[in-house]
Amino acid sequence: MALAMVSLSALAAGNATKSNKTSGFNWNPVMDAIIQVESGGNARAVSGNSVGAMQITPILVKDCNIILKKRNSKLRYTLADRYSLEKSKEMFLLIQSFHNPENNVEKAIRAWNGGPKYSVRATNRYYKKVMNKLK
């Protein structure tokens, strides 16, 4: 698989941390596994207020925009961006760069399901599903 790349606009906006740009860390397998668990790859999937291939909520979009504002970026995501696989992956990478700069895969998976203050117990089932897709 190709290395997860952030779009030029995202890089220009300072979305990625140095570790995401230069460490060679490959988030693609994790993102692909999450996509399979969340929507089976359907970019038009809707479940309550979660939409798109990665089932992004309005709260996550808001969190991304807060991070971008803190980084003095003019870029902002919209609710419609959740239907774009490319923009969904950018949001995932942005969230990881802010809340998970150490690139901890377990933390990334659990936080995607339970938020930055996730409960290990509450995210166990989801974590196991994603890990099964990674194998």
C-alpha positions in Angstrom: 0.0 0.0 0.0 1.1 3.5 -0.7 2.1 5.8 2.2 -0.8 7.9 3.5 -0.4 11.3 1.9 -2.0 14.5 3.1 -3.3 16.8 0.3 -1.2 19.8 -0.7 -3.8 22.1 0.8 -3.7 20.2 4.0 0.1 20.4 4.2 0.1 24.1 3.3 -2.4 24.6 6.1 -0.2 22.8 8.6 -2.5 19.8 9.1 0.3 17.3 9.4 2.9 17.2 12.1 6.5 16.6 11.2 6.1 12.9 12.2 3.2 12.4 9.7 5.2 14.1 6.9 8.6 12.6 7.4 8.6 9.6 9.7 7.3 7.3 7.0 4.5 6.1 9.3 1.9 4.5 7.1 -1.7 5.1 8.4 -3.2 3.6 5.2 -3.7 0.0 6.6 -5.4 1.5 9.8 -7.6 3.8 7.8 -8.5 1.0 5.3 -9.5 -1.3 8.2 -11.6 1.4 9.9 -13.3 2.1 6.6 -14.2 -1.6 6.2 -15.6 -1.8 9.8 -17.4 1.6 9.6 -19.0 1.4 6.2 -17.7 -1.5 4.2 -16.2 1.1 1.9 -19.4 3.0 1.1 -18.6 6.7 0.9 -22.4 7.5 1.0 -23.1 5.5 4.2 -25.2 7.2 6.8 -25.9 6.0 10.4 -27.5 8.6 12.5 -25.3 11.7 12.5 -22.3 9.7 11.3 -21.7 9.7 7.5 -19.2 8.7 4.9 -16.8 5.8 4.5 -15.2 6.6 7.9 -18.6 7.5 9.6 -17.5 11.0 10.7 -19.7 12.9 13.1 -20.3 16.7 13.2 -18.3 16.8 16.5 -15.2 15.5 14.7 -15.5 18.1 12.0 -15.8 20.8 14.6 -12.8 19.4 16.4 -10.8 19.4 13.2 -11.7 23.0 12.6 -10.7 24.0 16.1 -7.3 22.3 15.6 -6.9 24.2 12.2 -7.8 27.5 13.9 -5.2 26.8 16.7 -2.7 26.2 13.9 -3.6 29.5 12.3 -4.8 27.7 9.2 -7.5 29.2 6.9 -8.6 25.7 5.8 -11.9 24.5 7.3 -13.9 21.3 6.8 -17.6 21.2 6.2 -20.2 18.6 7.0 -20.3 17.7 3.3 -16.6 16.9 3.4 -17.4 13.7 5.3 -18.6 12.2 2.1 -15.2 12.7 0.4 -12.9 9.8 1.1 -9.8 12.0 0.6 -11.1 14.7 3.0 -12.2 12.1 5.5 -8.6 10.7 5.5 -7.2 14.2 5.9 -9.4 14.7 9.0 -8.2 11.3 10.4 -4.6 12.4 9.9 -5.3 15.8 11.4 -6.9 14.2 14.5 -4.0 11.8 14.8 -1.4 14.6 14.5 -3.1 16.5 17.3 -4.4 13.8 19.7 -1.9 11.0 18.9 1.4 12.5 17.8 3.2 9.3 18.9 1.3 7.4 16.2 0.0 4.8 18.6 -2.2 2.5 16.4 -4.3 1.2 19.4 -4.9 4.7 20.6 -5.9 5.8 17.1 -8.4 3.0 16.7 -10.0 3.3 20.1 -10.2 7.1 19.9 -11.8 6.9 16.5 -14.6 4.9 18.1 -14.8 6.5 21.6 -13.3 10.0 21.2 -10.0 11.3 22.6 -11.1 10.4 26.2 -12.2 6.8 25.2 -12.8 4.0 27.6 -10.7 0.9 26.9 -13.6 -1.3 28.0 -16.2 0.5 25.9 -14.0 0.3 22.8 -12.8 -3.3 23.1 -15.3 -4.7 20.6 -14.6 -2.0 18.0 -10.8 -2.4 18.5 -11.0 -6.1 17.9 -13.1 -5.7 14.7 -10.6 -3.2 13.3 -7.6 -5.4 14.3 -9.2 -8.4 12.5 -9.4 -6.3 9.3 -5.8 -5.4 9.7 -4.6 -9.0 9.6 
